[in-house]
């Protein structure tokens, strides 16, 4: 008598179960063997993986072919070791590469004869939600200033880069003669006239090494500007050190007399965001007026406040209507060929929707 095999003794659904999972194991083994034969994925030419960024002049192109307008911190523009703040200090790169060019926001095409306006917002990071909203909702031409005291600077600066905002470092400065009072508001590493040249240089290096990947430095610090120290003789070594490291400098004090340099600019209007909406609007219109008069103007607005963000959202679309081009701060401080810059407009060509009395109020403000 023939004895059924173990396989024949299994019920039909049992044989079906074994066939199904046996087939799955066979397919899995075949795939594994194929991958073993193929080896790991091939890298992009040059040995970089698909997330690597290849620098090309002042901009970068991702290996996959996507344009990356503002690159992350580049090792070639940083010292080999970390500075006192935790990040390497910036340096000039090979073949003339400079941080103020490499990390600059994409240049904007300016129509011939069109005035230019640049705007820097400082005081980011005080409110995480407001900072996130400003970075994501404002156009990339708006430049941003970040304090060395801000928490989690990596995430903030990466978000800014992703939205095409160039970044400046807010340099804390003592704003008065009382060193203790200044330290309370500007922090323990603030620069100032009361400090020695070596102390100021040490504090500068401390601030510069708290972030990486910025185009330059400004004395705009949470709505303050450090008083007149940036115009004093003791600030000249600071300017020299910044230039040696390939950084630009924006003085946030309108009318301040600072050392002449190709990488130094001054604000034309400082907008105090602790004022009410009317006064903020007046200052924005004053900035617009100066741009039409002089061909270009830089405004500094800070610290970041909800009311200021609302005013900006209402004002920025109006610039195009009056023929003014919004550009990054670096584009005005480091302009292209002077022959391509717009010619100043005469007073009779201004079209500002504000009464003379309001403009006069703004000039006195």
BELSUL-V515319 format. One record per residue. RES is the residue in one letter. SS is DSSP state (hx for helix, st for strand, lp for the rest). Layout:
res: {RES:RES}
ss: {SS:SS}
This chain:
res: {X:X:X:X:X:X:X:X:X:X:X:X:X:X:X:X:X:X:X:X:X:X:X:X:X:X:X:X:X:X:X:X:X:X:X:X:X:X:X:X:X:X:X:X:X:X:X:X:X:X:X:X:X:X:X:X:X:X:X:X:X:X:X:X:X:X:X:X:X:X:X:X:X:X:X:X:X:X:X:X:X:X:X:X:X:X:X:X:X:X:X:X:X:X:X:X:X:X:X:X:X:X:X:X:X:X:X:X:X:X:X:X:X:X:X:X:X:X:X:X:X:X:X:X:X:X:X:X:X:X:X:X:X:X:X:X:X:X:X:X:X:X:X:X:X:X:X:X:X:X:X:X:X:X:X:X:X:X:X:X:X:X:X:X:X:X:X:X:X:X:X:X:X:X:X:X:X:X:X:X:X:X:X:X:X:X:X:X:X:X:X:X:X:X:X:X:X:X:X:X:X:X:X:X:X:X:X:X:X:X:X:X:X:X:X:X:X:X:X:X:X:X:X:X:X:X:X:X:X:X:X:X:X:X:X:X:X:X:X:X:X:X:X:X:X:X:X:X:X:X:X:X:X:X:X:X:X:X:X:X:X:X:X:X:X:X:X:X:X:X:X:X:X:X:X:X:X:X:X:X:X:X:X:X:X:X:X:X:X:X:X:X:X:X:X:X:X:X:X:X:X:X:X:X:X:X:X:X:X:X:X:X:X:X:X:X:X:X:X:X:X:X:X:X:X:X:X:X:X:X:X:X:X:X:X:X:X:X:X:X:X:X:X:X:X:X:X:X:X:X:X:X:X:X:X:X:X:X:X:X:X:X:X:X:X}
ss: {lp:lp:lp:lp:lp:hx:hx:hx:hx:lp:lp:hx:hx:hx:hx:hx:hx:hx:hx:hx:hx:hx:hx:hx:hx:hx:hx:hx:hx:hx:hx:hx:hx:hx:hx:hx:hx:hx:lp:lp:lp:lp:lp:lp:lp:lp:lp:lp:lp:lp:lp:lp:st:st:st:st:lp:lp:st:st:st:st:lp:lp:lp:lp:st:st:lp:lp:lp:lp:lp:lp:hx:hx:hx:st:st:st:st:st:lp:lp:lp:lp:lp:st:st:st:lp:lp:lp:hx:hx:hx:lp:lp:hx:hx:hx:hx:lp:lp:lp:lp:lp:lp:lp:lp:lp:lp:lp:lp:st:st:st:st:st:st:st:lp:lp:lp:lp:lp:lp:hx:hx:hx:hx:hx:hx:hx:hx:hx:hx:lp:lp:lp:lp:lp:st:st:st:st:st:lp:lp:lp:lp:lp:hx:hx:hx:hx:hx:hx:hx:hx:hx:hx:lp:lp:lp:lp:st:st:st:st:lp:lp:st:lp:lp:lp:lp:lp:hx:hx:hx:hx:hx:hx:hx:hx:lp:lp:lp:lp:st:lp:lp:lp:lp:lp:hx:hx:hx:hx:hx:hx:hx:hx:hx:hx:hx:hx:lp:lp:lp:lp:lp:lp:lp:st:st:st:lp:lp:st:lp:lp:st:lp:lp:lp:lp:hx:hx:hx:lp:hx:hx:hx:hx:hx:hx:hx:hx:hx:hx:hx:hx:lp:lp:lp:st:st:st:st:lp:lp:lp:lp:lp:lp:lp:lp:lp:lp:lp:lp:st:st:st:lp:lp:st:st:st:st:lp:lp:lp:lp:hx:hx:hx:hx:hx:hx:hx:hx:hx:hx:hx:hx:hx:hx:hx:hx:hx:hx:lp:st:st:st:st:st:st:st:lp:lp:lp:hx:hx:hx:hx:hx:hx:hx:hx:hx:hx:hx:hx:hx:hx:hx:hx:lp:lp:st:st:st:lp:lp:hx:hx:hx:hx:hx:lp:lp:lp:lp:hx:hx:hx:lp:lp:lp:lp:lp:lp:hx:hx:hx:lp:lp:lp:lp:lp:lp:hx:hx:hx:hx:hx:hx:hx:hx:hx:lp}
